[in-house]
Amino acid sequence: MTDHYFMDGHKMLWHFDKVLKVKNGERIAPIYLEVSPVSYCNHKCNFCGKDFVQSPDHLLKTSVFSEFVAFAGRSGLKSLMFAGEGEPLLHPQFKELVTVTKESGVDVSITTNGSKATVELWEEVLPLLTWIRFSVNGGSPEVYSKVHHTTLKEFDKVCKNIQEAVRIKKERNLKTTLGVQFVVLEENRHQMREMVKIFTDFGVDYIAFKPFSRNPQMILDKNEVYDQNIMNELDAIHEENKNNTTQVICRSEAFDKYRSQEITYPRCHALPYWGYMTASGDFYTCPIHIGNEKFRAGNINFQSPERVLFGEEREASVQYARNELDVRSTCRVNCRMARVNEFLEQINHEPEHVNFI
């Protein structure tokens, strides 16, 4: 299925210089970093992969983060997404976080439920963002409130906030990509076509349908079954909307991988290229393993940015994942770095006679 955002693939071919540096034993700053500005959320989605780390206590310190991201930008960090275990728009200085990241030469994005947005916020941050992904997992107040665990009024508020973002983008001729993500669940799968209608009418750039994928640490004991009927319906939805201005993306490869439950690589080689920062300032080399000291590279409140990004702790974590971690028994199917790892697995196993191309 056509997807010019390449959501089911990877983009490492455009960062092959970094791959070669790592292959030659160099330590690099991550290409991509996910940051959680707060550790709490105003929704309690019944598919939340970070339900095990949410707490009311932590708020990312703006001044400390500003020093870190400035150093990271100088060191080669290319992109940063504000998301994480909490709702990023709940941070009282969120505009400042976005601004300092952009001023550090780093591309900025947000994944949000959109409920806490205001026109004033959009006016200030939309020009600074590469993209926003709205997590909307229901096509009516009733289903939305059931999945997100909110009041019935929340759905209409979120829709209005998304419409305002689209309006401002168009009026100011901004390049910011505005997308909606819909995790297909038993509770909402009957509303996929309704979702397409709502958000194509709004004029968002895309709506993406993706499968649920359980984090091994999740408290909620939830799984989903995607039978052939669901796959046929996704194919039909894509075909029906292939000429829309709003791109309808049905992540067929992600669904196929989830259905097979297959992880095709034995080790993880992706840790040099990405990272995760909690609202308390902990830097993890992998967000699936929050709380595991083997994946913790330090804390920006107590260690220098250089120590966190280039110190022995991060390097030890990279080596552990590369040489010891049993991916198939400890990691999630459809990890965000799965396609990257499949690519790196091939790169790291050089065949005989490589010059005979």
C-alpha positions in Angstrom: 0.0 0.0 0.0 1.3 3.5 -0.9 2.6 5.4 2.1 5.0 8.3 1.3 5.7 8.7 5.1 7.2 5.1 5.0 5.6 4.2 8.3 6.0 0.5 7.8 9.6 0.8 6.6 12.8 2.4 7.9 14.9 5.4 6.9 18.4 4.2 7.7 19.5 4.4 4.1 19.5 8.2 4.5 21.7 7.9 7.6 24.2 5.3 6.3 27.1 7.5 7.4 26.0 6.8 11.0 25.7 3.1 10.3 29.3 3.1 9.0 30.5 5.0 12.1 28.9 2.4 14.4 30.2 -0.4 12.3 33.7 1.1 12.7 33.3 1.2 16.5 32.5 4.9 16.9 30.0 6.2 19.5 27.4 8.4 18.1 24.5 10.6 19.3 21.1 9.0 18.5 19.4 10.0 15.3 16.0 10.1 17.0 15.0 10.6 20.6 11.6 10.3 22.2 11.0 12.5 25.2 8.3 12.4 27.9 7.7 15.9 29.3 5.4 14.6 32.0 4.8 11.2 33.6 1.0 11.5 33.9 -1.9 11.6 31.4 -5.4 12.9 31.5 -6.6 9.8 29.5 -6.2 6.2 30.5 -6.3 4.4 27.2 -6.9 0.6 27.4 -4.0 -0.1 24.9 -1.4 2.1 26.6 2.0 0.5 26.2 3.4 2.7 29.1 0.6 2.0 31.6 3.3 0.5 34.0 5.3 3.8 34.4 2.6 6.5 34.7 2.8 8.4 38.0 1.7 11.9 39.2 5.2 12.9 40.3 7.5 13.8 37.4 7.9 16.9 35.3 10.8 17.4 32.9 13.0 20.3 34.0 13.0 22.8 31.2 16.4 24.4 32.1 18.2 21.0 32.3 16.5 19.7 29.2 17.5 22.9 27.3 21.2 22.3 28.1 20.9 18.6 27.1 19.1 19.1 23.8 21.5 21.9 22.8 24.5 19.6 23.3 22.6 16.7 21.6 21.9 18.9 18.6 25.5 19.8 18.2 26.5 16.2 18.6 24.3 14.9 15.8 20.8 14.4 17.1 18.4 14.8 14.1 14.9 14.5 15.5 12.9 14.4 18.7 9.3 13.4 19.4 7.5 14.6 22.5 5.3 11.8 23.6 6.1 9.1 26.2 4.4 7.8 29.3 2.3 11.0 29.8 0.4 13.6 27.7 3.1 16.1 26.5 0.7 19.1 26.3 0.2 18.9 30.1 3.7 20.3 30.6 3.3 24.0 31.7 6.3 25.1 29.7 5.7 22.9 26.6 6.1 25.8 24.2 9.5 26.5 25.6 10.5 22.8 25.2 9.5 22.9 21.6 11.3 26.2 21.0 14.6 25.2 22.5 14.6 21.9 20.6 14.0 23.6 17.3 16.7 26.3 18.1 19.1 23.4 18.7 18.8 22.4 15.0 16.6 19.3 15.8 13.4 18.4 13.9 10.5 18.4 16.4 7.3 16.4 16.5 4.5 15.6 18.9 2.3 12.6 19.6 -0.7 13.7 21.6 -4.3 13.0 22.4 -4.9 16.7 21.5 -7.3 17.4 24.3 -5.3 20.1 26.1 -4.5 22.1 23.0 -5.5 25.8 22.5 -5.5 28.1 19.6 -2.8 30.1 21.2 -0.6 26.9 21.5 -1.1 26.0 17.9 -0.3 29.5 16.8 3.1 29.3 18.6 4.2 25.7 18.1 2.8 24.7 14.7 5.4 26.7 12.7 8.2 24.9 14.7 6.9 21.3 14.1 7.7 18.8 11.4 4.6 16.8 12.3 1.9 16.2 14.9 0.3 12.8 15.3 -3.1 12.8 17.1 -4.0 9.6 18.9 -7.8 9.2 18.2 -9.1 5.7 18.7 -12.8 6.0 18.3 -15.2 7.6 15.8 -18.0 8.6 18.2 -18.2 10.0 21.7 -19.3 6.6 23.0 -16.6 4.5 21.6 -13.9 7.1 22.1 -14.7 7.5 25.8 -14.7 3.7 26.2 -11.2 3.3 24.7 -9.6 6.5 26.1 -11.5 6.3 29.5 -12.8 9.8 29.3 -16.1 11.7 29.4 -18.4 11.7 26.4 -17.6 15.4 25.9 -13.9 14.8 25.3 -14.3 13.5 21.7 -15.9 16.7 20.4 -13.3 18.8 22.2 -10.5 16.8 20.6 -12.1 17.0 17.2 -12.4 20.8 17.5 -8.8 21.1 18.5 -7.7 19.1 15.5 -9.9 21.3 13.2 -8.2 24.4 14.7 -4.8 23.0 13.9 -5.8 22.3 10.3 -7.2 25.8 9.9 -4.1 27.5 11.2 -1.9 25.3 9.1 -3.8 26.2 5.9 -4.2 29.9 6.8 -0.4 30.3 7.5 0.6 27.9 4.6 2.6 25.8 7.0 4.4 22.6 6.0 3.7 20.8 9.3 2.2 17.4 8.7 -1.0 16.8 10.7 -2.0 13.1 11.0 -4.4 10.9 13.0 -3.4 7.5 14.3 -6.1 4.9 15.1 -5.1 1.7 16.9 -7.5 -1.0 15.7 -9.1 -2.8 18.6 -12.0 -5.0 19.2 -13.9 -2.1 20.8 -13.4 0.3 17.8 -12.8 -1.7 14.6 -16.4 -1.2 13.4 -15.7 2.5 13.2 -12.8 2.6 10.8 -14.8 3.9 7.9 -16.4 6.5 10.2 -12.9 7.7 11.2 -11.9 8.1 7.5 -15.0 10.2 6.8 -14.6 12.4 9.9 -10.9 13.2 9.4 -10.9 13.5 5.6 -13.7 16.1 6.0 -11.4 17.9 8.5 -8.6 17.9 6.0 -5.8 16.2 7.9 -2.8 15.0 5.9 -3.2 11.3 6.8 -5.1 8.8 8.9 -3.1 5.7 9.8 -4.6 2.4 11.0 -2.1 0.3 13.0 -2.3 -2.9 15.1 -2.1 -3.1 18.8 1.3 -4.4 20.1 1.7 -5.4 23.7 4.6 -4.1 25.7 5.8 -7.1 27.8 5.7 -4.9 30.9 2.1 -3.7 30.5 -0.2 -4.1 33.4 -3.3 -4.5 31.2 -3.5 -8.1 30.0 -4.7 -7.3 26.5 -4.3 -8.9 23.1 -6.0 -8.5 19.8 -6.9 -10.9 17.0 -6.7 -9.6 13.4 -8.3 -12.2 11.2 -8.5 -12.2 7.4 -11.8 -10.4 7.5 -10.1 -7.4 9.2 -7.3 -7.5 6.7 -9.7 -7.5 3.8 -11.6 -4.6 5.3 -8.4 -2.6 5.6 -7.5 -3.3 2.0 -11.0 -2.2 0.9 -10.8 1.0 3.0 -7.4 1.8 1.4 -8.7 1.2 -2.1 -11.9 3.2 -1.5 -9.8 6.2 -0.4 -6.7 6.0 -2.6 -7.5 9.2 -4.4 -8.3 11.3 -1.3 -6.3 14.4 -0.5 -6.1 12.9 3.0 -3.8 9.8 2.7 -5.4 6.7 4.3 -2.6 4.4 5.5 -3.3 0.9 6.5 -0.1 -0.5 8.0 -0.4 -3.9 6.4 3.2 -5.1 7.1 2.8 -4.2 10.8 -0.5 -6.2 10.9 1.2 -9.1 9.1 4.0 -9.1 11.6 1.6 -9.0 14.5 -0.4 -11.8 13.1 2.6 -14.0 12.7 4.1 -13.0 16.1 7.5 -13.5 14.5 10.6 -11.6 15.4 13.1 -12.3 12.6 16.3 -11.0 14.2 18.0 -12.6 17.2 19.7 -9.5 18.7 19.1 -5.8 18.8 21.5 -3.6 16.8 19.3 -0.5 16.8 20.2 1.1 20.2 22.9 3.5 18.9 20.4 5.2 16.7 17.6 6.1 19.1 16.8 6.7 22.8 14.1 7.5 25.3 14.0 10.1 28.1 11.5 9.9 30.9 10.0 12.9 32.6 12.3 12.4 35.6 15.3 12.8 33.3 16.4 9.2 32.9 17.8 8.3 29.5 17.1 4.8 28.3 18.5 3.2 25.2 15.2 1.4 24.7 11.7 2.5 25.9 10.5 -1.1 26.1 12.8 -1.8 29.0 12.1 1.3 31.2 13.2 0.4 34.8 15.9 -2.1 33.7 19.3 -0.7 34.7 20.9 -2.5 31.8 19.2 0.0 29.5 19.6 3.1 31.6 22.4 5.4 30.4 22.1 8.1 33.1 20.0 11.0 34.2 20.3 14.5 32.7 19.7 16.0 36.2 22.8 14.4 37.6 25.1 13.7 34.7 26.4 15.9 32.0 24.9 15.6 28.5 28.3 14.2 27.3 28.3 11.5 29.9 24.7 10.5 29.2 25.2 10.3 25.4 28.8 9.1 25.1 29.6 7.5 28.5 30.3 3.9 29.4 26.7 3.2 30.6 25.2 3.9 27.2 27.9 1.9 25.4 27.5 -1.0 27.8 23.8 -1.1 27.0 24.4 -1.0 23.3 26.8 -3.9 23.7 24.4 -5.9 25.9 21.6 -5.6 23.3 24.0 -6.5 20.5 25.6 -9.5 22.1 23.4 -10.9 24.9 19.8 -9.7 24.8 17.4 -12.5 23.8 15.1 -10.3 21.6 12.6 -13.1 20.9 11.7 -13.7 24.6 12.0 -10.2 26.0 10.9 -7.7 23.3 7.6 -6.8 21.7 6.4 -7.8 18.3 6.4 -4.7 16.0 9.0 -2.8 18.1 9.4 0.6 16.5 13.0 -0.4 15.6 11.9 -3.8 14.1 12.4 -2.8 10.4 15.7 -1.0 11.4 16.9 -4.2 13.1 16.0 -6.4 10.0 18.1 -4.0 7.9 21.0 -3.9 10.4 21.0 -7.7 10.7 21.8 -8.0 7.0 24.4 -5.2 7.2 26.2 -6.8 10.1 26.5 -10.2 8.4 28.7 -9.7 5.4 28.5 -12.5 2.9 31.4 -14.0 0.9 32.5 -12.3 -2.3 30.9 -8.9 -1.6 32.5 -7.3 -4.6 30.4 -9.4 -6.9 27.4 -7.2 -6.8 
